[in-house]
Amino acid sequence: MTDFIFSTSRSRWGFFILLLFIQFYLSPVLLAATEMVVPFSQTGKIKSWIKKGKIGIKDIPDPHWNVAACAACHKGKPGRKKLRLRGKGINATCNNCHDALSDHGHDHPQAAAVPKAMRKRMPPAFRKTLRRGRKAEQLMSCSSCHDILMQCTKKRFSDRKINPKFMRGGPYRARTGLCYKCHDKKAYQRLNSHDQISESGEIQPDKCLICHMRVPRELDDGSAVDTELWVKTDYASLCLNCHRWTPHPGGDFPFLDQGGPQHLVKPPAGIRRHMLKMEKINGLILPLEDDNGKIYCATCHNPHERGVLKNPRAAKGADEPKRLRSSQMCENCHDL
């Protein structure tokens, strides 16, 4: 009987050790065989790997605010005179990742020459970031707006809470506070990207290009082509270039002290089925982000002016209050 107990105990311990072996040794090996992990030292290959389909946008590592991620930007230990960047200059180095993540062209052109009058307006810290081009222009770089050293210097990591995008001179109460470090505030008025039809009733293509990389074309069957946005993911960030975020829906309800539920997520299967059902019932379209299927601003709000889209389902909600696609918007997702 004693031998049986010891034998059983040894079997249980052997089984337990086998489970530990599978969990801590084999599982990472098997996972690595099915997932592409991009080392920081290989960021220069990201664009090529994405083009070949080896990785997706979600596989791009985030080196920011990480003291162990120097290799993402530098080939070796950087010095004041020799940065050893992984690209030909700061812009090329940043674009190893950001060309795939999000084209910053909708924010600001890169390597733009800065006029003399603007240089005089710029604070010294901004002016120092300008680099000389082939014709001795004073050219902008990513570091003109972003304080790169902030996010890779450990003693400055506490700034992350108030300035997560490490904006130079930040944090700013409004995003345009950064713009007016260089641009003359008096010379700018707010541009309404939703004013898309001229007084004569013609579509204004230049307004399309504020959000789209090319002017979209609507086909006879109601579908559209060339609709790619300036951002590849997180479509809401495009809207927030102009619109100030306020928590909603429900942000004004006194019983929701947290500003309402988070809606910019991928809808669960049950809600997605309900959305597809309501699209047919209400004769509308509830678009989601192409890359990840998440809800974004245009899921509820139609960004197009009435008359831009011929497809009645896509045009639903244009010029309505808050540009809502339906008067009872909540019911399109929630079975109330």
C-alpha positions as CSV (number, residue, x, y, z in Angstrom):
1,M,0.0,0.0,0.0
2,T,2.8,2.4,0.9
3,D,4.6,1.6,-2.4
4,F,1.4,2.4,-4.2
5,I,1.0,5.8,-2.5
6,F,4.6,6.8,-3.2
7,S,4.2,5.6,-6.8
8,T,1.1,7.7,-7.2
9,S,2.8,10.7,-5.6
10,R,5.7,10.4,-8.0
11,S,3.3,10.1,-10.9
12,R,1.5,13.3,-9.8
13,W,4.7,15.2,-9.4
14,G,5.9,13.9,-12.8
15,F,2.7,15.1,-14.4
16,F,3.0,18.5,-12.6
17,I,6.6,18.9,-13.8
18,L,5.4,18.1,-17.3
19,L,2.8,20.8,-17.2
20,L,5.3,23.3,-16.1
21,F,7.7,22.3,-18.9
22,I,4.9,22.8,-21.5
23,Q,3.7,26.1,-20.0
24,F,7.1,27.8,-19.5
25,Y,9.3,26.2,-22.2
26,L,7.2,24.8,-25.1
27,S,4.4,27.4,-25.1
28,P,6.8,30.3,-25.9
29,V,8.5,28.2,-28.6
30,L,5.2,27.2,-30.2
31,L,3.9,30.8,-30.0
32,A,7.1,32.1,-31.6
33,A,6.6,29.7,-34.5
34,T,3.2,31.2,-35.2
35,E,3.8,34.9,-34.4
36,M,6.3,37.3,-35.9
37,V,8.1,39.2,-33.2
38,V,9.9,42.3,-34.5
39,P,13.1,43.0,-32.5
40,F,13.9,46.6,-32.0
41,S,17.1,46.1,-33.9
42,Q,15.1,45.2,-37.1
43,T,12.9,48.3,-37.4
44,G,14.5,49.1,-40.7
45,K,12.8,46.0,-42.2
46,I,9.3,46.8,-41.0
47,K,8.1,48.4,-44.2
48,S,9.4,45.5,-46.3
49,W,7.9,42.9,-44.0
50,I,4.5,44.6,-44.0
51,K,4.5,44.8,-47.8
52,K,5.3,41.1,-48.0
53,G,2.5,40.3,-45.5
54,K,4.9,38.9,-42.9
55,I,3.7,41.2,-40.2
56,G,0.7,43.5,-39.6
57,I,0.5,47.0,-38.1
58,K,-0.3,45.5,-34.6
59,D,3.1,43.7,-34.7
60,I,5.1,47.0,-34.9
61,P,6.9,47.4,-31.5
62,D,6.6,50.7,-29.6
63,P,10.0,51.9,-28.5
64,H,8.8,55.1,-26.9
65,W,9.3,55.6,-23.1
66,N,11.4,52.4,-23.0
67,V,15.0,52.6,-21.9
68,A,15.7,49.2,-23.4
69,A,14.6,50.2,-26.9
70,C,17.6,52.3,-28.1
71,A,18.2,49.8,-30.9
72,A,15.0,50.8,-32.5
73,C,16.5,54.1,-33.6
74,H,20.3,53.6,-33.2
75,K,22.7,51.1,-34.7
76,G,25.0,51.6,-31.7
77,K,25.5,53.8,-28.7
78,P,24.8,57.4,-29.9
79,G,26.9,60.4,-29.2
80,R,26.5,64.1,-29.6
81,K,28.3,64.2,-32.9
82,K,27.4,60.7,-34.2
83,L,23.8,59.6,-33.6
84,R,24.2,56.3,-35.5
85,L,20.6,56.4,-36.7
86,R,18.9,53.6,-38.5
87,G,17.7,55.9,-41.3
88,K,19.2,58.7,-43.3
89,G,18.3,61.4,-40.8
90,I,15.7,61.7,-38.1
91,N,12.6,61.7,-40.5
92,A,13.7,58.4,-42.2
93,T,14.4,56.8,-38.8
94,C,11.0,57.7,-37.5
95,N,9.3,56.6,-40.7
96,N,10.7,53.1,-40.4
97,C,7.7,52.5,-38.2
98,H,5.4,55.5,-38.7
99,D,5.1,55.2,-42.5
100,A,3.2,52.0,-41.8
101,L,1.4,53.2,-38.6
102,S,0.2,56.6,-39.7
103,D,1.2,59.0,-42.3
104,H,1.8,62.3,-40.6
105,G,1.1,64.2,-43.8
106,H,-2.3,65.2,-42.6
107,D,-0.7,66.9,-39.6
108,H,2.3,68.6,-41.1
109,P,4.6,68.1,-44.2
110,Q,8.0,66.7,-43.3
111,A,11.3,68.4,-44.3
112,A,9.4,71.6,-45.0
113,A,11.5,74.8,-45.4
114,V,10.8,77.3,-42.7
115,P,10.5,81.0,-43.9
116,K,12.7,83.6,-42.2
117,A,9.7,85.4,-40.6
118,M,8.5,82.1,-39.1
119,R,12.0,81.3,-37.7
120,K,12.0,84.6,-35.9
121,R,8.7,83.6,-34.2
122,M,10.0,80.2,-33.1
123,P,11.3,79.8,-29.6
124,P,15.1,78.9,-29.4
125,A,14.4,75.3,-28.6
126,F,12.4,74.9,-31.7
127,R,14.8,76.8,-33.9
128,K,17.7,74.6,-32.9
129,T,15.9,71.5,-34.4
130,L,16.0,72.9,-37.9
131,R,18.5,71.1,-40.1
132,R,20.1,72.4,-43.3
133,G,19.1,71.0,-46.7
134,R,21.2,70.9,-49.9
135,K,20.4,74.5,-50.6
136,A,20.9,75.7,-47.1
137,E,17.2,75.8,-46.3
138,Q,16.2,75.6,-42.7
139,L,14.2,72.3,-42.8
140,M,11.8,70.9,-40.2
141,S,12.2,67.3,-38.9
142,C,10.1,65.1,-36.6
143,S,12.1,66.5,-33.7
144,S,10.8,70.0,-34.4
145,C,7.4,69.1,-32.9
146,H,8.4,66.1,-30.8
147,D,11.0,66.3,-28.0
148,I,12.7,63.0,-28.9
149,L,15.1,63.0,-25.9
150,M,12.2,63.3,-23.5
151,Q,10.9,59.8,-24.2
152,C,14.3,58.1,-24.1
153,T,15.8,59.8,-21.0
154,K,14.7,57.9,-17.9
155,K,14.9,60.9,-15.6
156,R,12.2,62.6,-17.8
157,F,9.8,59.6,-17.8
158,S,7.6,61.4,-15.3
159,D,6.5,63.8,-18.1
160,R,4.7,60.9,-19.8
161,K,1.6,61.4,-17.7
162,I,1.1,64.9,-18.8
163,N,2.8,64.8,-22.3
164,P,2.5,61.3,-23.6
165,K,3.2,62.3,-27.2
166,F,6.3,64.2,-26.0
167,M,5.3,67.4,-27.8
168,R,8.1,70.0,-27.7
169,G,7.3,72.7,-25.2
170,G,4.3,70.8,-23.9
171,P,1.9,69.9,-22.5
172,Y,-0.6,72.1,-24.3
173,R,-4.1,72.8,-23.2
174,A,-5.1,72.7,-26.9
175,R,-3.3,70.9,-29.7
176,T,-3.0,74.2,-31.7
177,G,-0.9,75.6,-28.9
178,L,2.1,73.7,-30.5
179,C,1.2,75.0,-34.0
180,Y,1.3,78.6,-32.8
181,K,4.9,78.2,-31.6
182,C,5.8,78.7,-35.3
183,H,2.6,79.9,-37.1
184,D,0.9,83.3,-36.6
185,K,-2.3,82.6,-34.8
186,K,-3.9,85.8,-36.2
187,A,-3.5,84.5,-39.7
188,Y,-5.6,81.3,-39.1
189,Q,-9.3,80.6,-38.9
190,R,-10.9,77.3,-38.3
191,L,-11.3,75.3,-41.5
192,N,-14.6,73.4,-41.8
193,S,-13.7,70.2,-43.6
194,H,-17.5,69.3,-43.7
195,D,-18.3,72.2,-45.9
196,Q,-17.9,70.1,-49.0
197,I,-20.4,71.6,-51.5
198,S,-19.7,75.0,-53.1
199,E,-22.3,77.8,-53.4
200,S,-22.9,76.6,-57.0
201,G,-23.6,73.0,-55.9
202,E,-20.3,71.5,-56.9
203,I,-18.3,69.1,-54.7
204,Q,-15.0,70.7,-53.5
205,P,-12.3,68.1,-54.0
206,D,-9.8,70.0,-51.8
207,K,-12.1,69.3,-48.8
208,C,-12.0,65.6,-49.6
209,L,-8.2,65.6,-49.3
210,I,-8.3,66.8,-45.7
211,C,-9.3,63.3,-44.6
212,H,-8.7,61.1,-47.7
213,M,-5.3,60.5,-49.4
214,R,-7.1,60.7,-52.8
215,V,-10.4,62.1,-54.0
216,P,-12.8,59.2,-53.6
217,R,-15.0,58.1,-56.5
218,E,-18.5,56.7,-56.1
219,L,-19.4,53.9,-58.5
220,D,-22.8,53.3,-60.1
221,D,-23.6,50.5,-57.7
222,G,-23.2,52.8,-54.7
223,S,-19.8,51.6,-53.6
224,A,-16.8,53.9,-53.5
225,V,-13.1,53.5,-54.4
226,D,-10.0,55.5,-53.4
227,T,-11.4,56.0,-49.9
228,E,-8.1,55.4,-48.0
229,L,-7.7,57.9,-45.1
230,W,-4.5,59.6,-44.0
231,V,-4.4,57.3,-41.0
232,K,-4.2,53.6,-41.2
233,T,-5.7,52.8,-37.8
234,D,-7.4,54.7,-34.9
235,Y,-9.6,56.7,-37.3
236,A,-10.9,58.9,-34.4
237,S,-7.4,60.5,-34.3
238,L,-8.2,62.1,-37.7
239,C,-11.4,63.7,-36.3
240,L,-9.6,64.9,-33.2
241,N,-7.3,67.0,-35.3
242,C,-10.2,69.5,-35.4
243,H,-12.8,68.4,-32.9
244,R,-12.2,68.7,-29.2
245,W,-13.0,65.4,-27.5
246,T,-15.7,65.3,-24.9
247,P,-16.8,62.0,-23.4
248,H,-20.0,60.8,-25.1
249,P,-22.5,59.4,-25.5
250,G,-23.7,59.9,-21.9
251,G,-20.9,62.4,-21.0
252,D,-23.5,64.9,-19.8
253,F,-25.5,62.5,-17.7
254,P,-25.1,63.4,-14.0
255,F,-25.3,59.7,-13.0
256,L,-22.3,58.8,-15.2
257,D,-19.4,60.4,-13.3
258,Q,-16.8,58.6,-15.5
259,G,-17.9,60.4,-18.6
260,G,-20.0,57.5,-20.1
261,P,-19.0,54.1,-21.5
262,Q,-16.2,53.6,-23.9
263,H,-17.6,53.1,-27.4
264,L,-14.5,53.2,-29.6
265,V,-14.0,49.4,-29.4
266,K,-14.6,46.4,-31.6
267,P,-18.3,45.5,-31.0
268,P,-18.9,42.0,-29.6
269,A,-20.4,39.4,-31.9
270,G,-24.0,39.9,-30.5
271,I,-23.9,43.6,-31.0
272,R,-22.3,43.3,-34.5
273,R,-25.2,41.0,-35.5
274,H,-27.7,43.5,-34.3
275,M,-25.9,46.3,-36.2
276,L,-26.1,44.4,-39.5
277,K,-29.8,43.8,-38.8
278,M,-30.5,47.4,-38.1
279,E,-28.5,48.6,-41.2
280,K,-31.1,46.8,-43.3
281,I,-34.1,47.9,-41.3
282,N,-33.1,51.6,-41.1
283,G,-31.5,51.7,-44.6
284,L,-28.1,53.0,-43.5
285,I,-24.4,52.1,-43.2
286,L,-22.6,51.8,-39.9
287,P,-18.9,51.8,-40.9
288,L,-16.1,50.4,-38.8
289,E,-12.4,50.7,-38.9
290,D,-11.0,48.6,-41.8
291,D,-8.0,47.3,-39.9
292,N,-9.5,46.2,-36.7
293,G,-13.3,46.5,-36.9
294,K,-13.5,49.1,-34.2
295,I,-16.3,51.7,-33.8
296,Y,-15.1,55.2,-34.6
297,C,-16.7,58.6,-34.9
298,A,-18.1,58.1,-38.4
299,T,-19.9,54.9,-37.2
300,C,-22.5,57.3,-35.6
301,H,-21.8,60.6,-37.3
302,N,-21.9,61.1,-41.1
303,P,-18.9,63.3,-42.0
304,H,-20.2,64.1,-45.5
305,E,-22.4,67.0,-46.4
306,R,-25.7,66.2,-48.1
307,G,-25.2,65.9,-51.8
308,V,-21.7,64.4,-51.7
309,L,-22.8,60.8,-51.6
310,K,-25.4,59.4,-54.1
311,N,-25.9,56.1,-52.2
312,P,-28.9,56.9,-49.9
313,R,-27.7,54.4,-47.3
314,A,-24.3,56.0,-47.1
315,A,-25.8,59.5,-47.2
316,K,-28.2,58.9,-44.3
317,G,-27.7,61.5,-41.5
318,A,-25.9,64.1,-43.6
319,D,-26.8,67.6,-42.4
320,E,-28.9,66.1,-39.6
321,P,-28.4,67.4,-36.0
322,K,-24.9,66.3,-34.9
323,R,-24.8,64.5,-38.3
324,L,-26.2,61.4,-36.6
325,R,-27.0,58.6,-39.0
326,S,-30.3,57.9,-37.2
327,S,-32.5,59.8,-34.8
328,Q,-32.5,56.9,-32.4
329,M,-28.8,56.1,-32.8
330,C,-28.4,53.9,-29.8
331,E,-30.9,51.4,-31.1
332,N,-28.7,50.6,-34.1
333,C,-26.2,48.8,-31.7
334,H,-28.2,48.1,-28.6
335,D,-31.4,46.0,-28.5
336,L,-33.4,48.5,-26.3
